């Protein structure tokens, strides 16, 4: 169900042509300060909350924090990593900060190797079409892409060590009153959905304790909270079942998706602009300084993400602003359920987002 855009959230360009900050971005990072700064710049004017893995060397953390704009802040550090429950905690704390310090309509969860493939103007237009709705690609268990439907991730206690799964082969009881679900950690949540996730985390320590020993909790904890009516009563009516991410899975068994090099540009641009896809991708991954610089340069130029192209877009937006009579809701892509093969890893027992 689509909600009308509140008058105080109307998408009007600011004096420099930038859109209102309708989106806050939580970024989970552990390396590559240069790319992080490029990502933060491309997300302008959206507020950004950066979590850096506590195991990251201090000099790398300092390079991440140094020179960030006022709209970006570093979060308290947790010991995150591949398949660790602390990834969930970092996500929750990012939502908490975004909700406490901004009045945005949506909150996105990204990794430090993501990058937008749509301008902030386009992203704001899309969200203006979906105030009160979230974008996520989740399945109630049994998950069709996971071994045994994914129940083994929860029924047994797990530990992640050196990107390997350690499982205690003694089954345990599953919590009652929960709709178990799973899917990509990467999503864009409506404000009230993000608040519901934070509240469920704070008010249900028993569920938190249970999920600490589940496998790849960042793919099931928040998904299960969102799918459970007692936590989020109208989730199914307020969900756009799609992923807004292009992820370059290549069909090979991997623990993380590959870097998007120049070979991926045609597919990336096609998926971004294909008119047969009702909701455009607006983010992509993975990128890193050095290996993917040429691709990022293409994206910056093609979608006016940074530099002269963005300045020109905002100049035109600012020049058009006086002609707008009152709050207006721009038309944008419509969301619907579509297959997102690139967003699901081919491996049935590995993290589908590959946050590392």
C-alpha positions in Angstrom: 0.0 0.0 0.0 1.6 3.3 -1.1 1.4 6.3 1.3 1.1 9.9 0.2 4.2 12.0 0.7 3.9 14.2 3.8 4.0 18.0 3.0 7.2 18.5 5.1 8.9 15.6 3.2 8.2 16.9 -0.3 11.0 16.4 -2.7 12.2 19.9 -3.4 15.8 20.7 -4.4 17.9 22.7 -1.9 19.7 25.9 -2.9 22.5 23.9 -4.6 20.1 21.6 -6.3 20.6 18.6 -4.0 17.4 16.8 -2.9 16.2 16.7 0.7 17.9 14.0 2.8 15.1 11.4 2.7 17.5 8.5 3.2 20.1 7.7 5.9 22.8 5.1 5.0 24.3 2.7 7.5 27.6 1.5 6.1 29.4 -1.6 7.5 33.1 -1.3 6.6 36.4 -2.9 7.5 38.9 -1.7 4.9 39.7 0.7 2.0 39.3 4.2 3.4 39.7 5.7 -0.1 36.7 3.9 -1.4 34.7 4.7 1.8 35.3 8.4 1.2 34.3 8.1 -2.4 31.1 6.2 -1.4 30.3 8.9 1.2 30.8 11.6 -1.4 28.6 9.9 -3.9 25.8 9.6 -1.3 25.7 13.4 -0.7 23.5 14.8 0.8 22.3 11.7 2.6 23.5 11.3 6.2 25.9 8.3 6.6 26.7 6.3 9.7 29.9 4.2 9.3 30.7 1.2 11.4 34.3 0.0 11.2 35.2 -3.5 12.4 37.1 -3.3 15.7 39.8 -5.6 14.3 40.6 -3.1 11.6 44.0 -1.5 12.3 43.8 1.9 14.0 45.6 3.7 11.2 43.0 2.4 8.7 40.2 3.5 11.0 41.8 6.9 11.4 42.0 7.3 7.6 38.3 6.4 7.4 37.3 9.0 10.0 39.7 11.8 8.8 38.0 14.3 6.5 34.5 13.0 6.6 31.8 15.6 6.0 29.6 16.8 8.8 26.7 14.6 7.6 28.8 11.5 8.2 29.8 10.0 11.6 31.7 7.0 12.8 29.9 4.6 15.1 31.2 2.8 18.1 33.2 -0.2 17.0 32.2 -3.8 17.3 34.2 -7.0 16.4 32.3 -7.8 13.2 33.3 -10.1 10.4 32.1 -12.9 8.1 29.0 -14.7 9.5 29.3 -13.1 13.0 26.3 -12.0 15.1 28.0 -8.7 15.7 27.1 -7.8 12.1 23.5 -7.7 13.3 24.4 -5.6 16.3 26.2 -3.1 14.1 23.1 -2.9 11.8 20.8 -2.3 14.7 23.0 0.4 16.2 23.2 2.1 12.8 19.4 2.1 12.6 19.2 3.4 16.2 21.5 6.4 15.4 19.8 7.2 12.2 16.4 7.2 13.9 17.6 9.3 16.9 19.5 11.9 14.9 17.6 12.4 11.6 14.0 12.7 10.4 14.6 10.6 7.2 11.8 8.5 5.7 14.1 5.5 5.0 17.3 3.8 6.2 19.5 1.8 3.9 22.1 -0.9 5.0 25.2 -0.9 2.8 28.7 -2.4 3.0 31.9 -0.5 2.6 32.4 -2.0 -0.9 29.0 -0.8 -2.2 28.4 2.2 -4.5 25.3 4.0 -5.8 24.4 3.5 -9.5 21.8 6.3 -9.3 22.1 9.9 -8.4 20.8 11.1 -5.0 18.1 12.9 -6.9 16.9 9.6 -8.5 17.1 7.7 -5.2 15.1 10.4 -3.4 12.5 10.3 -6.2 12.2 6.5 -5.8 11.7 6.8 -2.1 9.2 9.6 -2.5 7.1 7.1 -4.4 7.3 4.6 -1.5 7.0 6.5 1.7 6.0 4.0 4.4 7.3 1.1 2.3 10.5 -1.0 2.5 12.6 -2.6 -0.2 13.8 -6.1 0.7 14.1 -9.5 -0.8 13.2 -12.0 1.9 11.7 -15.4 2.1 9.9 -17.1 4.9 11.6 -20.4 5.7 11.9 -22.9 4.1 14.1 -20.7 1.9 14.3 -22.1 -1.7 18.0 -21.3 -2.1 19.2 -22.7 1.2 20.0 -26.3 2.1 17.1 -27.9 4.0 15.3 -24.6 3.7 17.7 -22.9 6.1 16.3 -24.4 9.3 19.7 -25.9 10.0 21.1 -22.4 10.4 18.8 -22.0 13.4 18.3 -25.5 14.9 22.0 -26.0 15.6 24.5 -23.8 17.4 27.2 -22.3 15.2 30.5 -20.4 15.3 32.3 -18.8 12.4 36.1 -19.3 12.4 38.5 -18.2 9.6 35.5 -18.1 7.1 34.6 -21.6 8.1 31.4 -22.9 9.8 31.7 -24.8 13.1 28.5 -26.5 14.0 27.5 -28.3 17.3 25.6 -31.3 16.0 23.0 -31.2 18.8 19.7 -29.8 17.8 17.9 -27.2 20.0 14.4 -26.0 20.2 13.3 -23.1 18.1 11.7 -20.0 19.7 7.9 -19.9 19.4 5.9 -17.0 18.0 8.4 -16.2 15.3 8.0 -16.4 11.6 11.5 -17.5 10.6 12.7 -15.9 7.4 16.0 -15.2 5.6 17.5 -13.1 2.8 20.0 -10.5 2.0 21.1 -8.2 4.7 21.2 -5.3 2.2 17.9 -3.5 2.2 16.1 -0.2 2.5 13.7 0.1 5.4 10.9 2.6 5.9 11.5 4.5 9.1 8.8 2.8 11.2 10.1 -0.7 10.1 13.6 0.2 11.2 12.2 1.4 14.5 10.3 -1.9 14.9 13.5 -3.8 14.4 15.3 -1.8 17.0 12.4 -2.2 19.5 12.2 -6.0 18.9 16.0 -6.2 19.5 15.8 -4.2 22.8 12.7 -5.9 24.1 13.5 -9.6 23.4 16.8 -10.6 24.9 15.9 -14.2 24.7 15.7 -14.0 20.9 19.0 -12.1 20.8 20.6 -14.8 22.9 19.2 -17.5 20.6 20.4 -15.9 17.4 23.9 -15.3 18.7 24.7 -18.9 17.9 22.7 -19.2 14.7 24.5 -19.4 11.3 24.9 -16.1 9.4 22.5 -14.3 11.7 22.6 -11.1 9.6 20.6 -13.0 7.0 17.9 -14.3 9.4 17.5 -12.2 12.5 16.2 -8.9 11.1 14.4 -10.8 8.3 12.5 -12.9 10.9 11.6 -9.8 13.0 10.2 -8.1 9.9 8.2 -11.1 8.9 6.7 -11.7 12.4 3.3 -9.9 12.7 3.6 -9.2 16.4 6.7 -7.1 15.7 5.7 -5.6 12.4 1.9 -6.0 11.9 1.6 -4.7 8.3 4.9 -5.8 6.8 3.5 -7.7 3.9 1.3 -4.8 2.9 4.2 -2.3 3.2 6.9 -4.3 1.4 8.3 -3.9 -2.1 9.7 -7.4 -2.7 12.8 -6.6 -4.7 16.5 -5.9 -4.2 17.8 -2.5 -5.0 21.3 -3.9 -5.4 23.1 -5.2 -8.4 25.5 -7.9 -7.3 27.8 -9.6 -9.8 27.4 -13.2 -8.8 29.0 -15.2 -11.6 27.5 -18.7 -10.9 30.7 -20.0 -9.2 30.7 -21.2 -5.6 32.0 -18.2 -3.6 31.9 -16.9 0.0 31.7 -13.4 -1.3 30.7 -11.9 -4.7 33.5 -10.9 -7.1 34.8 -7.4 -7.7 32.9 -5.6 -10.5 35.6 -4.9 -13.1 35.2 -3.4 -16.6 33.9 -6.7 -17.8 30.8 -6.2 -15.7 30.0 -2.7 -17.0 27.6 -3.8 -19.8 25.7 -6.1 -17.5 25.7 -3.5 -14.7 24.4 -0.7 -16.9 21.8 -3.0 -18.5 20.4 -4.1 -15.2 20.4 -0.5 -14.1 18.5 0.8 -17.1 16.5 -2.2 -18.4 12.9 -1.0 -18.8 11.6 -4.5 -18.2 12.7 -4.2 -14.5 9.9 -2.2 -12.7 12.2 -1.0 -9.9 15.7 0.1 -10.9 18.8 -1.0 -9.0 20.2 2.0 -7.3 23.2 0.4 -5.6 25.8 -2.2 -6.7 28.7 -4.2 -5.2 31.6 -5.0 -4.9 34.1 -2.3 -5.5 37.6 -1.6 -4.3 40.2 1.1 -4.8 42.6 0.2 -7.6 40.8 -2.8 -9.0 37.5 -1.1 -9.9 38.5 2.5 -10.4 37.6 2.5 -14.1 34.2 1.2 -13.4 33.5 3.8 -10.7 34.6 6.5 -13.1 32.1 5.3 -15.6 29.3 5.2 -13.0 30.2 8.7 -11.7 29.9 10.1 -15.3 26.9 8.1 -16.4 24.7 8.7 -13.3 26.1 12.2 -12.2 27.3 10.8 -8.9 30.3 13.1 -8.3 32.3 15.9 -9.8 31.3 18.1 -12.7 28.4 15.8 -13.8 26.8 16.1 -10.4 27.3 19.8 -10.2 25.6 20.2 -13.6 22.7 18.1 -12.5 22.2 20.1 -9.4 22.6 23.4 -11.3 19.7 22.3 -13.5 17.6 21.2 -10.5 18.2 24.5 -8.8 17.3 26.4 -11.9 14.1 24.5 -12.2 13.1 25.0 -8.6 11.4 28.4 -8.9 9.0 26.9 -11.5 7.6 24.4 -9.0 4.4 25.5 -7.4 4.2 24.0 -4.0 5.1 20.5 -2.8 5.2 18.0 -5.6 5.8 14.3 -5.7 7.9 13.3 -8.7 6.9 10.3 -10.6 9.4 7.4 -10.5 9.8 3.7 -11.0 7.1 1.5 -9.5 8.1 -1.4 -7.2 7.0 -4.9 -7.7 8.1 -8.5 -7.2 10.6 -9.5 -9.8 13.3 -12.2 -9.9 16.7 -10.9 -8.7 19.1 -13.7 -9.6 22.1 -11.4 -9.1 21.1 -10.8 -5.5 21.2 -14.4 -4.3 24.3 -16.4 -4.1 24.4 -19.8 -5.8 25.8 -21.5 -2.7 23.1 -22.8 -0.4 25.1 -22.7 2.9 27.1 -19.5 2.5 26.1 -15.9 3.3 24.1 -14.5 0.4 25.4 -11.0 0.7 29.0 -11.7 1.3 29.7 -8.7 3.5 33.4 -9.4 3.3 
